[in-house]
Amino acid sequence: MSFLEKISTVHLDVLKEVGNIGAGNAATALSTLLNKKIDMRVPKVRVVSFDEMMEMAGGPENIVASVFLRIEGDAPGSMFFVLSLEQASTFIKQMTGDSQFSFEKLPYDEIAMSALQELGNILSGSYLSSLSDFTKLDLYPSVPALSIDMVGAIISYGLIELSQVSDFAIVIDTALDDDDYNGPKSVKGHFFLLPDPDSFEIIFRALGVTENE
């Protein structure tokens, strides 16, 4: 039995709790930034293959907004926060108050792109801090990079950063609710954690999974 096959729903529940703590911290930061109440939820956490990950984001040729960063420290890896353009546009309108913003108009507004990068920054930092606190591992992020591109190109760029190609990613679904907003009820995105090959085992061991279980 492979190491990943030993990961149970209990272990995924622990990761979901890590995600919920991170989401709570991110919601607090966003509430302060936007000066209004923001709620965030983590409906589901999964471990999926890279192919499944791309399909979840709409397929390799689907154009999305993504914030990418590298994780350094005890368990190196890569992180992506991926939003559909529709969801990214919804958030930008909420954050900037620009109801006319559209990804159909080039060049993209710098303030809008800064808002999107800040969202990814806050989310990534909050989730990484939560994971670090839970696992007692020393984890810290690189400077985030914002991309508007096809899913395949974005994920491939991230994988180039890996010294070896791993096979799996941890997916933390994210839902951001704004009670004051008149548009869609929530902004939904996928938070992908791609540990380097050795790091997958380090993270799950720290969460209580051992090879001997």
N, C-alpha and C positions, 0 to 999 in steps of 0.2 A: 504494500500500500504506500502510495506517495505521501509526502509530508502534507501536501495540500488537501488530500482526501481525508486527513485526520482532523481538518478544521470543521468543527461542528457549529450548529446553530447557536450554541451557548457562546462560542468564541466570537461569532458574528454579532451576537447581542452585546458583547463587551465593546466591540468596535462601534456599534451603533450608539452606545452610551458615550463613548469618546466623542463621536460625531455630534451628539446632542449637547454635550458640554461646550464643544467648540462653537456650535451654532448659537448657543446662548450667549457666549462671549462676543461673537460676531454681531448678534442682534443688538447687544448693548452698545457696541461701538458704532453701528450704523444708526441707531436711535439718536445717539449724541450728534453724529454727523448731520443727520437730516432734521434733527430737532422735532421728531415725532416718533410714536411707538411703532417699532418694527418687531415682528415675531419671526423666528426661524425654526424649521423643523427638519428632522432627518427621517423621512418615511421608511427608508430601507438601506441596508448595507449588503453588498455582495462581493464575491471574488469571481472575476470573469477573465476569459482569455482576451488578448488584444483585439482579435477579430470581433468578439462580442462587444467589446468596449466601443469600437468604431461604429458598430450597428446601433448601439444605444444612443450614439450622438448623431444618428441619421444616415450613416453610411459614409464611406471614404470620400465621396465627392460632395457631400453636403457642406455648405459654407456656414461656419459658426464663429462665434467670438470666444476666444480662449485666453486665459492668463496662465503662463507656464513659469515654473521655477524649479531649481534644483534644491534638493535637501542635502545638507552636509552634516557631519557628525557621526554618531555611533551607528546609524543605519541609513546610509546614503540612498538616494533615489530621486525620482522626479514627481512633480505634482502638476496637475492641470485642473483648472476650473473652466468648464465648458457650458456655454449658453447658446441656445438657438438665437438667430438674429432678431426674431420677434421678441423673445424674452429679454435679450440684451437691450433692445430698443425701449421696451417697457420700463426697465430699470433706469435707463438714461433719462427718460422723460420724468420719472419720479424724482431723480436726484438733482437734475438741472432745472426742472420746470419748463424745459423747451418742448412743448407739445408738437412742434413741427419736425422734430428730429427724425431722420430716416437714413437707413444704410444704403438707400438707392442714390443718395446724393454724395458725390465725391468733390473735393476731398472731405473726409470726415472732420467734424468740428473737434478742435483740440480739447475743449472743456469736456465734451461728451466722452472722448477717449480716456481722459484723465479720470473721469468718474467711474468708468468701467474698470480701469486698472486699479483704482482704489478699492472697488468692490472685491476684486480678486485678491488684492493685497490683504484686506481685512479678513476675508474668509480663510485664505491660506494660512495666514499668521495665527488665527484663532484655532483652526483645526490642528495645526502643527504644535502649538503650545499645549493643547489638550492631550494630544498623543504623547508628547514628551512628558507631561505631568503624570499620565497614567502608567507609562512604561518605565519611567525613571531613566529614559535614554536621553542623551544630549543631542538634540536635533535643532538645526537652525536653517532658515531659508536664504537662498541667493536673492538678488534683485529680480522681481517678477518682470516677465516680458509679455506684452499684449499682442495678440495676433487676430486678424480677421482673415480666415483662409479656409481651405477645404480640410475636413477632419483628418484625412489621410496624411496630408502634408504637415499638419500641426503635430500629430502623434509621431510621425516619422522623425521630425526635427527633434522632439524630445528624446526619442530612442537613440539618436546619434550621440547624445550626451552620455549614454550608458557605455561602460567599458565592455559589458557583455549584454546580450539581449535576453531579458527575462521573458516569461511566457504569460504572466498573469498580472492583473491590476486589482486593487481594492476600489470599489465604487461606493461612494457615499452620496446618495441622492439628497438634494437640498431644495427646500421650499421656503421662500421668503415672502411673508405676508405683511401687507400694509393696509390696515383697516380704513385709512383715509383716502386711498386711491380709488378712483371710479372705474378704472379699467379692469383687466383680468385680476382675479382674486389674489393670485400669488405669482411670483417669479420663480420658475423651477429650473434648476441646473444640475449638472453632474460634476462631482468632485472626484477626480481620478488620482489615486495614490499608486505610483509604480515603484516599489522598492527595487533596488538593485538585487541580483540573484541571492546573495548571501544575506541581505537585509530582511527579506521576507521572513526567513527563519528567526532572525534576531527579534523582529517585532512581535511575532506570534509567541515566541518563547517568553518574551517579557509580559505578554498578555495571558500567559498560563498554558500555552500549547507546548508539549514536548514530543520529541520523536518517539519516545517510549510509550506514549499513551495508546 
